[in-house]
Every structure is written in C-alpha cells, then in structure tokens.
Amino acid sequence: MIPVTKTFLPPIENYEVMLQRIWESGWLTNDGQLEHELAINLGQYLGISQLELVANGTLALQLAIKALDLKGEIITTPFSYVATATAIVWEGCTPVFVDIDEKTFCIDPELIEAAITEKTSAILVTHVYGYPCDVKKIAEIASKHNLKVVYDAAHCFGVKLNGQSLLIHGDISTLSFHATKLFHTAEGGAVICRDENVSKRISIMKKFGHLGEDFYQETGINAKMSELHAAMGLCILPSIDQLIEKRRKITAWYDELIRHSDIKHPGVPQGVEYNYNYYPVLFPTYEDMLRARKDLMDQDIFPRRYFHPSLNTLPYLQQAGYKACPVSESMAMRVLCLPLYYELGQEEINRISGIVLGSME
C-alpha cells in the first residue's frame, strides 16, 4: 500500500533519550524544559522570533483570532483545509469567501477589496501547499482599510520568500505540526506574531489566561504543548534539511514524468525556497480526476482530494448565504495530491505516474 503521506519517525533510540530526560525531571507539560528548548531551536532554524508553541494548528488559528480581538467578518479563502474556516466560525466571526487565483491556488488579491464591508476586521488566508500568497498586495489592502492579517501557514515550515521566512508576513502566522506535516510533533502547532505584546498575550491565553498560581488576567484556554510532543519535535528537527532534499528529488521525478501531459502542477514561484510538502496535480476535468483516483486506488495507491470540497459550498459555513467561487469550486473538483513522503523511491514514482498517465489515454 502506498498512502498519500507517511509520518517520518526518528530512530526510536533518539526519542528514548528525550523520554529519559522527561522521566528524570518528572515534568510532562506546562513550560517544560523540552518545550522551551524546541521553541528556541525552531526560532533559530526558521529565523523568527515571538514563537509560541501550542497543542495543534487549529488552536493556533483560534488563539490568533482571539488575541487580535477580531470581530464581525473575516475575509478568507475557500480553498484550504476546513480548519481555516471553522476556526473563524468557532470564534464567533463570519467567514467571507473570496475566490482564488488559478495559477497560485491562493486567494486572488484582486478580488479582496470588493468583499470588504464596515463589518470586516481581518484577512485570514492560507499559503496553499506552502506556495506564498501575494503578501505585498495583501499588506497594502490591509493597511488601506485598517485590517489585521493572519496567515494560515500550516504547510509552510521552512519556506522562504526573497531570502526571509515566509512566516514574518502578516500580524500573525500559524503553523501546524500534525503528524502528516513535513516537521511534526505528532500533534502540535505554533503562533508567530509580529507584535511582541500580542505574543505575550497568546502565551498567557494558551495557559488558561492566568499568571502564576492565583492571578487570572483574562479568559484563556488549554492550548499548551506537552513535553512528549516537544520531544518528538526535537528529534525530527535535525533531519529537516534531509527530508526537504528527498522531497525535492521526488517532486523532480514527478515533474519529469508528467510534463508532457495535460495534467498541471504549480511550479515554485520566483524568489521562493520551497519545502516540497505536497505534490498537487490538477486534471483537465472532474471525470479525469475520478478515473485516475480509481485506477490508483485499485492498485492500493491512495492519493487525496486535497482540498475538497470548496469551503464556500459547505452548508454550515454559509452564514452569510452561498457565495459562488467558481475558480475554487472547479479546482476543488479536479485536484488530487499524489503520494509524497521520505521513503518513496523512483520505482514507486514511476509506477504512480504510469497509472495516472494511463488513465488519461
């Protein structure tokens, strides 16, 4: 069986060393030494400051919305994992979907201003598959209309734009460290803030909103990362460059094999150092995608319709009524992520590509 992704696990003896440290300290969560060590190491690797580790990427989004005091409407993308939009709803705000650019898969910045109303408080959008949104244009729009900007950067670990971490853009960027991600802590995430005071607020909010034993500053939530999860991250981080390089090679193999077909794959934009987290392909038609998916699954190869459906079509997210996003809806019907993980070899890539290309004949 070949799944769409497979969690990279470090040598078990490396994790056991970390567990030994936990057992010796007797400290399993709440500002443990491994969590602090991981936060420092991640900040150094990513070239960022104001990083707060949390229990998962969805809580990272919820904390971002809460810490920025966002209300009313939040402009967002319909082409993302459902957590992007449900975090907005969960925090009592209304998602306003704006269609995407068919070349970048990210929100179309030329359509954002038309969606802004007196109720709009922010733009919360996804760097889809780790490909950057038009951060310059979005920053200009946000400044003009006095809006906050939050980037769901769940796919962006290690991605750079013009030599700098993509995570420095916006008021807040959030990361997911789920087991399916390039860098993971089994479950986990992070919040990266431009403003140090906002970062300090999130640090308090993620620990029930209190300082010390008996001073409660504000309403909080339990979003702490445990030492067990931080230990996994400390074991994974030294292998990241190796993982990215192998994924780059797999991507190059796929690119070479499908380049003469009608299947499209987004290329790495100029100025971007990519992490090769996913391999999305866009078929000419919905029927082409379904046929390729079936042919792969018949051979025990399991791609994923990532992302499907277009979020603006989900009934429980249509708070302000259905708003058509034709590009997103079309692409969500035709996109498929092919298997991509560290252990895959060229023989498997040849097999997968052959089945996909054969389905198109």
N, C-alpha and C positions, 0 to 999 in steps of 0.2 A: 504494500500500500504506500502511495505517495500522497501525503496531505499537502494542503496549501502552504503550511508552515510547520516548523518543528522547533520546539523550545531548545535553545542551546543551554546545556548544563556544563558547569566547570567540572574538573576532576573532583570526585567526591571527597578525596583526602583534603583538598583545599577548603572545602566547606566545613569539614570536620574540625579544622584548625580554628575557624571562626566560631564554631559551636563551643569549642573548648573555652574560648575567651568569654562567651556568654555564660557558660556554666560557672566559671571562676568568679565572675562578677555578680552573678545572681540577678542581673538586671535585664529584663526582657523587653521593656518598652518605656516610652516617655523620656526622651532626651538621653538615650543611652550612648555609650562611647562609640559604638559602631555606626549609629545614625549620624553622629557628629562627624566622624571620620569620612563617611560616604559623602556627606554634604560638601565637605572641604575638597575631597578628591574630584567630585563632579564639577564643582565650580572651577577648579584648575583645568580640568580636561576640556570643558566647554567654553572657558574663557568668559565666565559670567560671575556676577555677584548677586546678593539678595535672593538666594535659592532656598526654598523651604520644602523639605520632603514631606509627603503625605501618603495616605494609605492607598489611594488609587487615582487614576486620571480624571474620573468623573467628579470626585470630591474636590480635585484641583480646580475644575471649572466652577463648581458651586461656590467655593471659597473666593474665587476671583470676582464673581458677580456680587457676592455679599460684601467683600472688602472694599469694592469701588462704589458701594451704595447705589447700584443700578436699579432703576425702576422703569415701569412702563414698557415700551417697545425696544427690542434689541434686534438690529439687522443681522441676519446670519445666512449661511449657505444651506441649500437643500441637498447638497452632495457631500455627505460626511457620514460617520457613524452616528447612530441615533442619540448617543450620549451628548453630543454637541447641542442638539436642540432640546432634549429633555432636561438638561441642567438648567436651561433658561426657564422652562415651564416650572420646574421644581422650586425655583427661587421666586416664583410669583410674577415673572415677567412674560411678555408675549413675543414669541419669535416672529419676525417679519422676513420672509424668504425672498432673496434676490437671486436671480439666475446666475449661472456660471459661464465662464469662458471655455469654449470647446477645445482650445489649444492647451490651456493650463490646468483644466479641471477645477480651478479655484473660482471664487466669486468674481463676477465681472465688475470691475470697479466703475465702469461707465454707467452702470445701472443703479449704483448705490444712492446717489443724491435724490433720485426720483422717489425713493422709498422713505426718505426722511420726513418725519412729521414733528409736531410740537411734543409728541409723546416719546420720541426716540431719545434714548440715553446712551447707547453704545453700538459699536460694530463688533460682533464676535464671530470670527470666521476661521476656517481651517486651512492650514497649509496642506493641501490634499496629497497624500502619498509622500509627503515631505517636500513637494515642489512649492516654492515660495509664492504667496500671494503678491500682488503689486503693492508692496509695503509703502512705497513712496506716495503713490496716488491715494491710498487709504489714509495715510497720515495727513495729507493735505485736506482731504474731505473732513476728517475728524477735527482738525484744527479750525477749519472754516465754520463748522457747526457746533463746536464745543462738545464733542462726543468723546467718550472713552473708547479705547481699542483693546480687545482681548483676542489673542491668537490661540486657537486650539492647535498646539504644536505636537500632538501625540505621536506623529510619525517623524519628527524632525531631529531626533537625537544625533548630534554631531554634524548637522547640516550647516554650511557656511554660505553667506552671501557677501560677495566682494571682500572676502578675507575675514569677515567677522561672523560670529554666531548669529544665526537667524533669530535666536531667542531674545535678542536685545530690542527687537521692534515691538511697538505697542506699549500700552501701560502694563500689561501682564501677558506672559506666555505660559501655557501649561503643558506639561509632559505626562505621558503615560509610561509606566514601567511594567505593564502587564506582561505575562509570560510569552505572548506572541510577538513582542516588540524586539527590535534589534538589541537594545540594552534593557534588561529587566531585573526586577527584584521579586519575581513570581507574581506579586501584586504590589502596586505602588505607583507613585507619581511625584510630580514636583510643580511648584509655582515659582515663577521667576518674575520679579517686579522691578520696574524702573525706579519707583519711589521707595526709598528705604523705610519710610514710615508705614507705607502700605504693607511691606514685607513683615515688619514688626507686628502689625495688626493681625496678619494671617498667622504668624507664629503663635499668637495668643488665642485666636479663634479656633485653631485646629486642636487646642487642648482645653476644650470646654469653655473657653473665654475667661479663664482665671489665671492669676499670677500667684505663685506660692501656694500656701495651704488655704488661705481664707479671704483672699481679695479677688472678687469677681468683677472683671472690668466690663464685659459685655456678653451678649448671647453667643455661645460657641457651639462646637460640635466635636465629636471624637474623630479626628482625621489623622491621627499620629501613625507614623511608620514604626513597625516593631523592629527589634534587634535581629530577629530571624530573617526578616526581609532585607534589612540593610546588609546582613552578612552575605546574602546571595549577590547583592549588587557589588560588594567589594570583591567578590570572586569573579564576577563577569567583566568588570571594567578593564582589567589588564588585557583582555582578549579582543576588545572592540575594534581596534585597527585591523587585526587579522580577520575578523568577521566581515568588516566592510570590504576588504580587498577580495575575499572569496565571493561575496555577493556581487561585486563589480564584475568579476570574471563570468559568473553565471548570467548576469544581465547581458554581457557582451556576446555570449554564446547564443542566447535567445535572439538578440538583435540580428545577428548574422543569419540565423536560420529563417526568420520570418520577414526579412527586409524586402523581399520581392513579392510579398503577398499583399492583399487588400486590408490586412489587419494593421491597425495603427497602434503605436506605442509612444507615449510622450518622451521626448528627449530631454536631457539635462540642460536647463537654460544657461545662457552665458553668465559667467560670474558666480555660478553655484558649485560648491563642493558637496556632492550628493552622498547619501548614506546607503542607497540601493536597498531600501527597506521592503519594497514591493515590486512586483512586475505586472502592472495592469495592462491589458490589451483591450482595444475597442474594435468590435466586429462591425462590418457594414450594416448588418440587420440583426434584429432580435432573433430571427429564425437561425441565422448563422451561429449566434452565441449559444442558443439552446442545443443545436446539433453538436457543436464542439464540446460543450459541457457534458452531454450524454455520452459521447464517444470516449471522453476521458474517464468518466465515472465507470463506464463499462469495463475499463481496464484498471480499475482500482486506483485511479488518479483523481484527486479531489481538489479542484480549483474552488474559488469562492466568488460569488457575485458581490463584489466589494467595491462600490456601495450600491445597495439596492434594498428597498425602493427609494426613489427620490423622496426626501423627508416631507416636502410640502404636500405629498399625497396621503400621508398618514392621518386618519380621521382625528385622533386625539391631539394632533399638533396644529389643527386648523382652527385655532382660537379666533382668528380674525376672518375666518372664511377661507375657502380654497383660492389660492393664487397660482396661476399657471407659471411654471418654469420649464418651458419646452426643451431647452438645451439639456438641463439636468435630467428631466424625465426621459429623454431619448437616450442619453448616455448611460443612465442607470439601467436601462433595459438591454444595453449592448455590451456592457463592460464585464470583464472577467479577470480576476487576479490568478495568474499561473503559479504553481509551486515555486517557492524560493526560500531556501534555508541552507545552512552551512554544509550539511552532509551531502547535498546533491552533487552528483558528478556529471561530466559531459555526456555520458551514455544515457543517463536519465533525461537530460535536457533534450538530447536528440530524439528520444522516444516521445516525450511530451509534445515537442514541436511537430514531429511527424504526424501524430494523431490530430493535432489542431489543423495542420495544413491539409491533411487528408479529408477532414470534414468539410473543407471549403471547396473541394473538387466537384 
